[in-house]
Every structure is written in structure tokens, then in C-alpha cells.
């Protein structure tokens, strides 16, 4: 898996004669589609595609690909496993993740962008006994995003979601908030609060919701590096510290 991820990125970088894109800083040419695990109203423009590699706790790795099919519609797929890096057999996810989103309303001076979608890909390792990821997939979602100029750009996000495939331990709907801030031409930082109404049972969490922060840094040539620090408020009962996750994104347009 590690070799496959490396090869895919090298092929894209070496063979593409297309336009490099970015999702970080004031020079960003594409909207961010996620904060950590939950979607924004961001949408790839038609003809833009991304290949992403995630590295998470316990040697986990996930690979995803997504593409803008039309000006208002995009879709993608993902697959991963725990314990890919390390010893022992990898713990493969039961099913690939699928993603689709449709922009219902574009942002204008007074109103936010509004996007509807579905995403079955959770974050972290898959817990077989509970039939869910450590951080549940969004499932069906409605997301709002509003961008304003403030020492660069400040973007506010809000959304509601319903995880139809991860309901065994808690079947409730959920809500979340987030904010992004550009720092110069190539860096964006974010903060996300996931209320986790669908993950507030004492067997798995302390009922506080999840507080996550992160940073995205554009390295040029369509490559963005992201660091996520998750569960900063110690909400998970079975995890003794916050999580550290890395994402490498390669974005191009054709």
C-alpha cells in the first residue's frame, strides 16, 4: 500500500501537463471540501480532480480520488486499512467509501454557498465490533460556507449530517461548525467543532463533542500537505490522547 500510494503521486506529478491547483492560502484556486472529517460546502470545479493519501493512528493508510464532473456536481471513492505501516496483517475496511455532492446555491455577497451530499468514508480505524469508524462518516449532509475578506480570507462553515451506515451504537442526526483562516499565500489553518450528537454514548465518548484543529500548506505543483490534531478535548473514552493525522493532496485540472 505504501509503495502504491507513492507510485500514484509520482505518476500524477511526472505525467501531468495540466494546471496545478491549490486548496490552501490566499492563492488557493479550489475550495476546501472538508475540515477534518466533516464536509464544507466546497466543490471542485468541472475538470478538476484530486488524489489524496491519508496516514493515521496505528499505521493506518487511506487513498481517495475525486473529480468535478460538472460545475455543480462532483463524486469520488476511497479505500483504506489500519496497520498498513508496521508489523502484522493490515485490517482492511469492509467496504470502499463513496462520495457525491451537489451545489444547490452558489455563494454571493449576502448568502452562503449551500451543498447537499453523501459521504460514506469515516476517519481513523474501522471498529468491527461496532460496525463503524473511529470518527463516523458524514452520511447524508447539508453544508453551508461563507467567505469574507479579513486579513486575507476568513471562511465560516456549518452543517448537519446523518450517518445511515453507522447507526448501531447511536442513530441520531448530527451538527457541526467550523472556521478557516488563511495565513499568507500558501497556508490555511482551521478549527472544527463536531457536536457528535450521533456519537455521545458513554461506551465510546464523554458527550462533549469533538474539537479538531489543523493546517494546510501548499507546496506548489498542485501538492498540499495537511496536519490534523483531533479529539483535543479528550472526548473519546477509549483513546488516552489527541490524534495526529496527515494528508497529502494532489490536485490538477484538465
FIZADO-333197 format. One record per residue (C-alpha): x, y, z; residue in three letters. Coordinates in nm, 4 decimals. Layout:
<rs>
X=X Y=Y Z=Z resn=ALA
...
</rs>
This chain:
<rs>
X=0.0000 Y=0.0000 Z=0.0000 resn=UNK
X=0.2789 Y=0.2441 Z=0.0900 resn=UNK
X=0.4512 Y=0.1730 Z=-0.2426 resn=UNK
X=0.1226 Y=0.2084 Z=-0.4318 resn=UNK
X=0.0496 Y=0.5495 Z=-0.2787 resn=UNK
X=0.3970 Y=0.6748 Z=-0.3626 resn=UNK
X=0.3729 Y=0.5466 Z=-0.7200 resn=UNK
X=0.0355 Y=0.7095 Z=-0.7798 resn=UNK
X=0.1586 Y=1.0507 Z=-0.6694 resn=UNK
X=0.4771 Y=1.0220 Z=-0.8765 resn=UNK
X=0.2820 Y=0.9214 Z=-1.1868 resn=UNK
X=0.0487 Y=1.2184 Z=-1.1470 resn=UNK
X=0.3316 Y=1.4640 Z=-1.0894 resn=UNK
X=0.5529 Y=1.3351 Z=-1.3683 resn=UNK
X=0.2941 Y=1.2783 Z=-1.6405 resn=UNK
X=0.0542 Y=1.5677 Z=-1.5926 resn=UNK
X=0.0844 Y=1.8552 Z=-1.8350 resn=UNK
X=-0.2247 Y=2.0164 Z=-1.6908 resn=UNK
X=-0.2924 Y=2.3014 Z=-1.4479 resn=UNK
X=-0.1763 Y=2.2627 Z=-1.0884 resn=UNK
X=-0.4327 Y=2.3705 Z=-0.8286 resn=UNK
X=-0.4261 Y=2.4581 Z=-0.4602 resn=UNK
X=-0.6677 Y=2.4479 Z=-0.1629 resn=UNK
X=-0.4547 Y=2.6464 Z=0.0867 resn=UNK
X=-0.3728 Y=3.0127 Z=0.1443 resn=UNK
X=-0.4861 Y=3.3266 Z=-0.0359 resn=UNK
X=-0.3533 Y=3.1808 Z=-0.3627 resn=UNK
X=-0.5942 Y=2.8863 Z=-0.3414 resn=UNK
X=-0.7673 Y=2.8114 Z=-0.6696 resn=UNK
X=-1.0076 Y=2.5467 Z=-0.5335 resn=UNK
X=-1.2379 Y=2.5374 Z=-0.2315 resn=UNK
X=-1.1599 Y=2.3105 Z=0.0613 resn=UNK
X=-1.4126 Y=2.0250 Z=0.0711 resn=UNK
X=-1.3543 Y=1.9136 Z=0.4304 resn=UNK
X=-1.2259 Y=2.0454 Z=0.7583 resn=UNK
X=-1.1233 Y=1.7200 Z=0.9291 resn=UNK
X=-1.3915 Y=1.4555 Z=0.8906 resn=UNK
X=-1.6922 Y=1.6698 Z=0.8048 resn=UNK
X=-1.7722 Y=1.8385 Z=0.4724 resn=UNK
X=-1.7879 Y=2.2044 Z=0.3863 resn=UNK
X=-1.9956 Y=2.3404 Z=0.1002 resn=UNK
X=-1.6776 Y=2.3405 Z=-0.1109 resn=UNK
X=-1.6945 Y=2.1828 Z=-0.4539 resn=UNK
X=-1.4359 Y=2.1092 Z=-0.7202 resn=UNK
X=-1.4832 Y=2.2974 Z=-1.0423 resn=UNK
X=-1.5592 Y=2.0933 Z=-1.3524 resn=UNK
X=-1.2487 Y=1.9201 Z=-1.4842 resn=UNK
X=-1.0622 Y=1.9283 Z=-1.1521 resn=UNK
X=-0.9556 Y=1.6045 Z=-0.9840 resn=UNK
X=-0.7682 Y=1.5086 Z=-0.6686 resn=UNK
X=-0.5784 Y=1.2082 Z=-0.5387 resn=UNK
X=-0.5293 Y=1.2052 Z=-0.1636 resn=UNK
X=-0.3316 Y=0.9890 Z=0.0758 resn=UNK
X=-0.4120 Y=0.9795 Z=0.4487 resn=UNK
X=-0.1897 Y=0.8475 Z=0.7279 resn=UNK
X=-0.3499 Y=0.7969 Z=1.0698 resn=UNK
X=-0.3011 Y=0.6194 Z=1.4038 resn=UNK
X=-0.1913 Y=0.2546 Z=1.4359 resn=UNK
X=-0.0202 Y=0.2605 Z=1.0973 resn=UNK
X=-0.3414 Y=0.3295 Z=0.9048 resn=UNK
X=-0.3454 Y=0.4481 Z=0.5427 resn=UNK
X=-0.6308 Y=0.5587 Z=0.3171 resn=UNK
X=-0.6305 Y=0.6540 Z=-0.0518 resn=UNK
X=-0.9082 Y=0.8552 Z=-0.2157 resn=UNK
X=-0.9814 Y=1.0054 Z=-0.5577 resn=UNK
X=-1.2449 Y=1.2624 Z=-0.6520 resn=UNK
X=-1.3377 Y=1.4649 Z=-0.9594 resn=UNK
X=-1.5589 Y=1.7570 Z=-1.0575 resn=UNK
X=-1.7945 Y=1.6243 Z=-1.3260 resn=UNK
X=-1.9976 Y=1.9415 Z=-1.3766 resn=UNK
X=-1.9931 Y=2.2930 Z=-1.2385 resn=UNK
X=-2.2260 Y=2.1857 Z=-0.9568 resn=UNK
X=-2.1576 Y=1.8123 Z=-0.9171 resn=UNK
X=-1.8610 Y=1.6037 Z=-0.8031 resn=UNK
X=-1.8058 Y=1.2474 Z=-0.6872 resn=UNK
X=-1.5279 Y=1.0241 Z=-0.5564 resn=UNK
X=-1.4259 Y=0.6976 Z=-0.3923 resn=UNK
X=-1.1836 Y=0.5867 Z=-0.1215 resn=UNK
X=-1.0414 Y=0.2784 Z=0.0462 resn=UNK
X=-0.8027 Y=0.2127 Z=0.3313 resn=UNK
X=-0.6849 Y=-0.0100 Z=0.6135 resn=UNK
X=-0.5416 Y=0.0009 Z=0.9609 resn=UNK
X=-0.1975 Y=-0.1383 Z=1.0456 resn=UNK
X=-0.0633 Y=-0.0937 Z=0.6919 resn=UNK
X=0.2578 Y=0.0558 Z=0.8280 resn=UNK
X=0.4022 Y=-0.1742 Z=1.0940 resn=UNK
X=0.4006 Y=-0.5470 Z=1.1612 resn=UNK
X=0.1162 Y=-0.7944 Z=1.1271 resn=UNK
X=-0.1651 Y=-0.8149 Z=0.8762 resn=UNK
X=-0.3462 Y=-0.4956 Z=0.7680 resn=UNK
X=-0.7045 Y=-0.4532 Z=0.8853 resn=UNK
X=-0.8864 Y=-0.3645 Z=0.5621 resn=UNK
X=-1.2057 Y=-0.1611 Z=0.5637 resn=UNK
X=-1.5151 Y=-0.3674 Z=0.4942 resn=UNK
X=-1.6283 Y=-0.1514 Z=0.2017 resn=UNK
X=-1.4882 Y=0.1307 Z=-0.0124 resn=UNK
X=-1.6125 Y=0.4774 Z=0.0668 resn=UNK
X=-1.8205 Y=0.6708 Z=-0.1860 resn=UNK
X=-1.8749 Y=1.0448 Z=-0.2052 resn=UNK
X=-2.1081 Y=1.2683 Z=-0.4064 resn=UNK
X=-2.2040 Y=1.6320 Z=-0.3657 resn=UNK
X=-2.4245 Y=1.8833 Z=-0.5477 resn=UNK
X=-2.4061 Y=2.2628 Z=-0.5127 resn=UNK
X=-2.7613 Y=2.3813 Z=-0.4641 resn=UNK
X=-2.6771 Y=2.7508 Z=-0.4162 resn=UNK
X=-2.3614 Y=2.9421 Z=-0.5017 resn=UNK
X=-2.2244 Y=3.1953 Z=-0.2568 resn=UNK
X=-2.2922 Y=3.5637 Z=-0.3226 resn=UNK
X=-2.2380 Y=3.8849 Z=-0.1299 resn=UNK
X=-2.5219 Y=3.8211 Z=0.1158 resn=UNK
X=-2.5775 Y=3.4443 Z=0.1244 resn=UNK
X=-2.3535 Y=3.1397 Z=0.1816 resn=UNK
X=-2.2919 Y=2.8512 Z=-0.0545 resn=UNK
X=-2.5218 Y=2.5530 Z=0.0065 resn=UNK
X=-2.4198 Y=2.1978 Z=-0.0845 resn=UNK
X=-2.6066 Y=1.8680 Z=-0.0469 resn=UNK
X=-2.4231 Y=1.5381 Z=-0.0496 resn=UNK
X=-2.3456 Y=1.1894 Z=0.0706 resn=UNK
X=-2.0175 Y=1.0533 Z=0.2057 resn=UNK
X=-1.9701 Y=0.7028 Z=0.3498 resn=UNK
X=-1.5991 Y=0.7424 Z=0.4371 resn=UNK
X=-1.5200 Y=0.7821 Z=0.8073 resn=UNK
X=-1.1843 Y=0.8792 Z=0.9568 resn=UNK
X=-0.9413 Y=0.6648 Z=1.1511 resn=UNK
X=-0.9601 Y=0.2886 Z=1.2008 resn=UNK
X=-1.2710 Y=0.0796 Z=1.1434 resn=UNK
X=-1.4107 Y=-0.0777 Z=1.4636 resn=UNK
X=-1.5529 Y=-0.4176 Z=1.3643 resn=UNK
X=-1.7379 Y=-0.4764 Z=1.6927 resn=UNK
X=-1.9374 Y=-0.1533 Z=1.6480 resn=UNK
X=-1.9506 Y=-0.1598 Z=1.2663 resn=UNK
X=-1.8195 Y=0.1962 Z=1.2459 resn=UNK
X=-1.5094 Y=0.4147 Z=1.2051 resn=UNK
X=-1.3411 Y=0.5873 Z=1.4998 resn=UNK
X=-1.4918 Y=0.9085 Z=1.3626 resn=UNK
X=-1.8159 Y=0.8335 Z=1.1857 resn=UNK
X=-1.8704 Y=0.9045 Z=0.8188 resn=UNK
X=-2.0920 Y=1.2069 Z=0.7454 resn=UNK
X=-2.3532 Y=1.0045 Z=0.5564 resn=UNK
X=-2.6112 Y=1.2415 Z=0.4114 resn=UNK
X=-2.5222 Y=1.6062 Z=0.4759 resn=UNK
X=-2.6208 Y=1.9673 Z=0.4150 resn=UNK
X=-2.3323 Y=2.2152 Z=0.4409 resn=UNK
X=-2.3154 Y=2.5968 Z=0.4380 resn=UNK
X=-1.9989 Y=2.8027 Z=0.3774 resn=UNK
X=-1.9472 Y=3.1808 Z=0.3736 resn=UNK
X=-1.6199 Y=3.3504 Z=0.2822 resn=UNK
X=-1.5248 Y=3.7064 Z=0.3848 resn=UNK
X=-1.2131 Y=3.9156 Z=0.3365 resn=UNK
X=-1.0334 Y=3.9680 Z=0.6678 resn=UNK
X=-0.6530 Y=3.9944 Z=0.6674 resn=UNK
X=-0.6683 Y=3.7525 Z=0.3780 resn=UNK
X=-0.9766 Y=3.5304 Z=0.3906 resn=UNK
X=-1.1939 Y=3.4027 Z=0.6733 resn=UNK
X=-1.4425 Y=3.1255 Z=0.5946 resn=UNK
X=-1.7271 Y=3.0116 Z=0.8213 resn=UNK
X=-1.8804 Y=2.6654 Z=0.7884 resn=UNK
X=-2.1840 Y=2.4906 Z=0.9350 resn=UNK
X=-2.3657 Y=2.1695 Z=0.8581 resn=UNK
X=-2.5961 Y=1.8889 Z=0.9626 resn=UNK
X=-2.5460 Y=1.5224 Z=0.8780 resn=UNK
X=-2.6949 Y=1.1764 Z=0.9265 resn=UNK
X=-2.4755 Y=0.8649 Z=0.9177 resn=UNK
X=-2.7081 Y=0.5965 Z=0.7843 resn=UNK
X=-2.4393 Y=0.3235 Z=0.7733 resn=UNK
X=-2.3038 Y=0.3730 Z=1.1273 resn=UNK
X=-2.6150 Y=0.3707 Z=1.3444 resn=UNK
X=-2.5616 Y=0.0594 Z=1.5587 resn=UNK
X=-2.4395 Y=0.2436 Z=1.8699 resn=UNK
X=-2.6181 Y=0.5801 Z=1.8189 resn=UNK
X=-2.8721 Y=0.6567 Z=1.5411 resn=UNK
X=-2.9103 Y=1.0331 Z=1.5945 resn=UNK
X=-2.8505 Y=1.3126 Z=1.3456 resn=UNK
X=-2.5547 Y=1.5486 Z=1.3998 resn=UNK
X=-2.4465 Y=1.9127 Z=1.3600 resn=UNK
X=-2.1102 Y=2.0847 Z=1.3304 resn=UNK
X=-1.9371 Y=2.4229 Z=1.2966 resn=UNK
X=-1.6005 Y=2.5286 Z=1.1619 resn=UNK
X=-1.3834 Y=2.8225 Z=1.0650 resn=UNK
X=-1.0852 Y=2.8580 Z=0.8291 resn=UNK
X=-0.8298 Y=3.1405 Z=0.8150 resn=UNK
X=-0.5654 Y=3.1997 Z=0.5512 resn=UNK
X=-0.2147 Y=3.2879 Z=0.6723 resn=UNK
X=-0.0298 Y=3.4315 Z=0.3764 resn=UNK
X=-0.0323 Y=3.2991 Z=0.0231 resn=UNK
X=0.0115 Y=2.9254 Z=0.0899 resn=UNK
X=-0.1157 Y=2.8407 Z=0.4402 resn=UNK
X=-0.4636 Y=2.7896 Z=0.5855 resn=UNK
X=-0.5492 Y=2.6939 Z=0.9434 resn=UNK
X=-0.8860 Y=2.5639 Z=1.0615 resn=UNK
X=-1.0876 Y=2.4793 Z=1.3713 resn=UNK
X=-1.3808 Y=2.2364 Z=1.3743 resn=UNK
X=-1.6347 Y=2.1563 Z=1.6452 resn=UNK
X=-1.8264 Y=1.8352 Z=1.5817 resn=UNK
X=-2.1214 Y=1.8218 Z=1.8263 resn=UNK
X=-2.1270 Y=1.4404 Z=1.7819 resn=UNK
X=-2.4960 Y=1.4053 Z=1.8661 resn=UNK
X=-2.4641 Y=1.0732 Z=1.6815 resn=UNK
X=-2.1688 Y=0.9648 Z=1.8975 resn=UNK
X=-2.2398 Y=1.0614 Z=2.2593 resn=UNK
X=-2.2916 Y=0.7255 Z=2.4306 resn=UNK
X=-2.0733 Y=0.6611 Z=2.7410 resn=UNK
X=-1.9333 Y=0.3407 Z=2.5898 resn=UNK
X=-1.7387 Y=0.5437 Z=2.3309 resn=UNK
X=-1.7349 Y=0.9149 Z=2.4279 resn=UNK
X=-1.7773 Y=1.1569 Z=2.7182 resn=UNK
X=-2.0555 Y=1.3502 Z=2.5439 resn=UNK
X=-1.8507 Y=1.6666 Z=2.4838 resn=UNK
X=-1.8389 Y=1.6606 Z=2.1056 resn=UNK
X=-1.5047 Y=1.6728 Z=1.9250 resn=UNK
X=-1.2677 Y=1.9664 Z=1.8912 resn=UNK
X=-1.0227 Y=1.9412 Z=1.6000 resn=UNK
X=-0.7687 Y=2.1809 Z=1.4517 resn=UNK
X=-0.5427 Y=2.1602 Z=1.1501 resn=UNK
X=-0.3303 Y=2.3344 Z=0.8920 resn=UNK
X=-0.2956 Y=2.3001 Z=0.5140 resn=UNK
X=0.0195 Y=2.4098 Z=0.3358 resn=UNK
X=0.0504 Y=2.4411 Z=-0.0405 resn=UNK
X=0.3873 Y=2.3025 Z=-0.1545 resn=UNK
X=0.3373 Y=2.4023 Z=-0.5193 resn=UNK
X=0.2740 Y=2.1925 Z=-0.8328 resn=UNK
X=-0.0730 Y=2.1017 Z=-0.7062 resn=UNK
X=0.0522 Y=1.9372 Z=-0.3851 resn=UNK
X=-0.0899 Y=2.0295 Z=-0.0439 resn=UNK
X=0.0244 Y=1.8870 Z=0.2904 resn=UNK
X=-0.2237 Y=1.8817 Z=0.5788 resn=UNK
X=-0.1767 Y=1.8100 Z=0.9503 resn=UNK
X=-0.4804 Y=1.7368 Z=1.1690 resn=UNK
X=-0.4849 Y=1.7316 Z=1.5506 resn=UNK
X=-0.8083 Y=1.5647 Z=1.6599 resn=UNK
X=-1.0017 Y=1.4938 Z=1.9798 resn=UNK
X=-0.8247 Y=1.7820 Z=2.1547 resn=UNK
X=-1.0920 Y=1.7960 Z=2.4272 resn=UNK
X=-1.0364 Y=1.4285 Z=2.5247 resn=UNK
X=-1.3866 Y=1.3186 Z=2.4265 resn=UNK
X=-1.3148 Y=0.9556 Z=2.3353 resn=UNK
X=-1.3247 Y=0.7142 Z=2.6301 resn=UNK
X=-1.1038 Y=0.4515 Z=2.4625 resn=UNK
X=-0.8306 Y=0.6934 Z=2.3460 resn=UNK
X=-0.5957 Y=0.8479 Z=2.6023 resn=UNK
X=-0.4618 Y=1.1376 Z=2.3931 resn=UNK
X=-0.5394 Y=1.3511 Z=2.0907 resn=UNK
X=-0.4925 Y=1.2088 Z=1.7419 resn=UNK
X=-0.2396 Y=1.3117 Z=1.4773 resn=UNK
X=-0.3254 Y=1.2603 Z=1.1111 resn=UNK
X=-0.1521 Y=1.3608 Z=0.7894 resn=UNK
X=-0.3000 Y=1.4125 Z=0.4454 resn=UNK
X=-0.1171 Y=1.4623 Z=0.1148 resn=UNK
X=-0.3334 Y=1.6019 Z=-0.1640 resn=UNK
X=-0.2520 Y=1.6264 Z=-0.5349 resn=UNK
X=-0.4959 Y=1.8465 Z=-0.7358 resn=UNK
X=-0.4953 Y=1.9101 Z=-1.1108 resn=UNK
X=-0.7356 Y=2.0420 Z=-1.3738 resn=UNK
X=-0.7784 Y=1.9211 Z=-1.7298 resn=UNK
</rs>
